[in-house]
């Protein structure tokens, strides 16, 4: 029965010991993870944790390798032009992370001599490090006794203790249960073991409970209701918005602009566009065109889902012979070079729709 509380068989420390033994035998081989016996690289740990926010391990692997090859130290990343970092980040989404990535690198290089602070509290003071990321870096990089609670850990703990409260309300209890199991040593391995368990065994659907080192203690498993946890409140439908993107062609080039430093796609290269709000009516879209031209709409809008809303953007295309692009911060970009411009995914979709990619 959902919510039935079944006391775990083993005390917390013995559960942690069983988890760590499982991790030693089954740990994932990840490019940012130190091998057994090696000291973790705090820069690699931090870089991977920022990239992994809202993104899958499979997606991050390639980006991580490219970033590390191009900027092998936090000092190198701090010295890089922000535009280059944004371009290299394109496709990972949530672009504020890329801006914070550079800001954090600069802070570590300038204020900390290129060394990441080791405590969770000091890490929280760095740009872009929230409660989870600060705890994860402190634990994994420095073995600090911190409970790093991500989505995988939430799933493991809600099942282990049959926590029936909706996930948002259950977060304080989940953290308390995670801290309760924290072993006196190997805090970093404990954090990664819980993450690996959630990613490979205690999966959202069809969890492999028979292979789980915590199965003897798991209340959800005992009740035959593992997939009922975590309990999630019903998601509200994302608001729908519409807008327009303008692609002005000059021969084999298209006009691009620099987005304002704050807001959607802040500081990134993009095509001119309307604001993506509900305040601009379709009849007013051409008021935002970069210049007067024979604008025509492509047959199908491009669709993209953001964190807080779903967008349908109509793509307008036009041609010009003007040598100088209209507007401030605008320039011509060769169609063959658009892949190197670091366009946000939405803009890449628009470019593909217009036959530029």
N, C-alpha and C positions, 0 to 999 in steps of 0.2 A: 504494500500500500504506500502511495506517495506520502512522504513525510514521516514514515515510521522510523524511529530512531533505534538503531542497533549499535550497541557499544562495540568499538573495535576490539578484537581479541588481544592484540599485543599492545604494550605501551608505546607512546610516540617514538621513543629512541630506537626501539627494536623495529618498528615499522621503517624508520629512516635507514637503519642498517640493512634491512632487506632491500629497500629501494636502491641504495648505493651498490650493493652486491649485484643487483640486476644491471645497473648502469655500467659497472666495470666490465660486464660481459657483453653488453648490447649497445653501448654508446654510439651515437651517430658520428661519422667522420665528416666534419664540416670544416670548410677552409679557414674559418676564423677561430676555430676551437683548438686550444693547445692539446698536443698529444700527451698521453700519460707520462709523467716525469718532467714535462716541460713547463716553464713558467708562462702564464698567459701574457699576451701582448695587450696592454690596456687600450692602445689605439685601435687595434683590430677588433677588440671586444666592443668598444664604443661605436665604431663605424658600422659594424654588423647590426648592433641593436637599433641604431637609428634607421638603418635601411629596412629592418624587419618589421617596423611598425606598420601595420595594415597591409603587409606584403608577404608573400609566401617565400619559403626557403629556396624553392626552385628558381624563382624569379631573381632573388637577391644574389645568388652565387655568381652569376656573370658580372653584375654591376660591382660587386665587392672586389672581384679579381681585377677588373679594369681600374677601379679607383686606387687599389693598393699598388698596382703597377705604375700608375701615373703619379700618385702622391703617396709615397711609401711611409711618410712620417706625418705627425700632426703639424709640424713646422712647415712642411712642404704644402700641406693643404691650406694652412693659414696664409701662405704667401701667394696662393693661386688667385687669379682674378675671379670674382664671384660669377661672372658670365660663363666662364669655362666650367665651373662646378654645376651651374644650372643646366648647361647643355649636356654634360655627362650624366646628370640625374634624370633627364627627360625619359618618360616612360614609367618611372617609379611612382609618380603621382604624389599628392600631398606636398606640394612644392615648398611650403613653408619649412619643411624638414631640411631641404637643401640650403635654404638661407640660414637657418639655425645651425646647420652643420658647419658652415663657414664661420659664423659668428662664434661658435663654441671653440673651433680650432684656433681662431685668433686669440680668444680669451686664455686658452690653455697655453699657447705659445708665449703670450706677452705677460700674463699675470702669474703663471705657474711654471715658467721656465721650460715649457714643453712637456711637463709631467702632469698627468691627470691626478687630481686630488683623490685620496683613497676612501674618504668617509662618504656615506650616503648623503649626509647633510651638505657637505661641500659640493658634491656632485649635483645636488638639486639646484644649486645656485648658478650652474652653467646654463647657457642658452639651449633650449630644446630638450632638456632632461627633466621629465616628469617623475612622479613617484616610482613607477615601474622601472623605467630605464636607469634611474639613479641606483635603485636597489640591485638591478641586474649587473650593472657595471661594477658596483662595489663588491658584490658577492663573487662574480665570475673572475674579475681581473685581480681582486685583492683579497679574496676569501673572507671578506667582512661578513659578520653574522647578520645578514639581511634576508628578508623574505621577498623574493621577486615574484609577483603574482601577475601572470599574463592569462590569456584565454585558455591555454592548455592547463595551467595550474588550477584555474577556477573550475574547469570541468572535472579534474581529478578530485579536488577537495569536496565539491558538492556531491559527487557520487560516493566518495569514501564515507562521508558523514550523513548522506541523505538529507542535505539541506534543502528544505522545501520552499523557502522564501524566494521570490523572484530575484534574478541575478543582481540587479542594481541594489536592492535592499540587503542582499546577503553578503555583499563585499566585505564589510567589517568582520563578519564571522569567518568568512573564507580566509582572510588575512590572519586572524587569530589561530585558526586551525593549521595554517601553513607554518606560522611561527612556532606553534606547539611542537611540531615535528622536527624543527631545525636542529641538526646534530651539533655537538660541541666542536667538531672539526669538519672540514671539507664542505663549507657553505656553498662554494662555487659549484662543486659537483652535485650537491643537493639541488640547487636551482636548476642546473642543466638536466639532471635526472628527471625531475618533475616535468620539465618541458618535453623531454624525449618520450616520457611515458604517455603524455597527452597526445603527442604527435604521431606515435607509432602503435600504441596499444589501446589507450583509453580514448579512442577516436569518437567524433560526434555520432557516427552511425556504425553499427555492427562492431562494437569494441571487442577486442580479443581478450576477454576476461580470464580465460583459461591460462593465458601466458602472463598475467599481471602479478607482480610480486606483492601487491597490496590486496589481492582478491580475498585472502582469509579475513581481512578486516573490513571489507567494503560493504556498507549497509545496502547500497543500491544493488550490488551483485547478489547479496543474500536474498533480497526481495524480488530478484528477477526483473528489475526495473532500471537498469543502467541508462538506457536511452531517454528516460524521463527527466534526467538531470543534465545540465543545470536547467532550472525552471526559468523560462524567459517570458517577460511581459510581451503582450501582443504588440508588434511593431506598427507604428503609425505609417500610413502610406506617405512616401516622400512627395513633397509638393512638386508640381510640374511647372517648368518655366520654358519660355521660348525666347529666341533672339536671332541675331543674324551675324554672319561672318562675311567679310568682303575681301575677295581675292582679285587684285588688280594686276593684270599681266602687261608686260612690256617685252615683246619678243619672247625669249626663252627665260625671262626672269619674272618674279612675282614680288610685290611690295610687302615688306614686313616692317613691323614696328616693335618698339620696346614697351612692354606693359609697365604701368606704374609700379613702384617698388612694393607697395602694400596692396592687398586684395587678391582676387583670383588670378593665378599665374603671375604673381608679383615678380617684377624684374625680368620676366622671360621674353624671348622672341616669339612673336605671334602675328597673325594677320589682324588688321583692324576689325573691330567688332562693336556691336551695340553692348550696353550693359546687359548682363544676364540676370535681370530682375523681372518682377511682374509689373513694373511701372511703365515699361515702354510698349506701346501698342504696335502691332505689325504695320499699321498704316504710317507709323513714324520711323520705321527702321532706316529708310533711306536718308533721313536727317543725319545719321551717324556715318554715312559713307565717306571715305577719305577725300573724295572729289566728285564733281559732276561727271557723269559718264553714262554710256548706254548699258546700264546694269541689267543683267538678266538673272533669273533664279534657276538653279539646278533643280531637277524634278523632285528629288527626295531630300529632306533635311537629314542632317547627321544627328544621331542620338548619343548622349553620354550621360552617365550617372555619376554625380558627385556625392560627397558625404551627406549633404543636407538637402539636395534637390536633384531632380531628373530634368535634363535639358534636351530640347529639340531645337537645333540651330539651322536656319535656312541659309544656304550658301549662295551669295551673289557673286557673279563673275563679270568682269569687264576688261577691255583692252585700251591701252593708251600708247601714244608715241612720245610722250614727254620724257625728256632726258632726266630731269630732276623729279624725284618722287614728291608728291604733295604731302605736306604735314611735317611737323617737328618729330624728330626721332624716327623717321621713316627712311628706308633704303631699299634698293633692289637686291634681291637674292636670286642667284641662278637656280633654276629648277633642279639641276643636278646636284646642287649643294644643300638642298633643304634637309637632307638626312643629317647634315652636320650642324644644323642650326639649333638643335635641342628644342624643337617645337613640342608643346604639350600634346597629349594624346588627342584631345578634341581637335586641335589645329591640324594634326596629322591626318585625322579622319577627313577634315574638310579638304586638305590638299589632295588626298587620294580621290575624293569625290570629284574634284576638279581636274583629275588626270595629271597631277603634278608629281605624284609618288607612285 
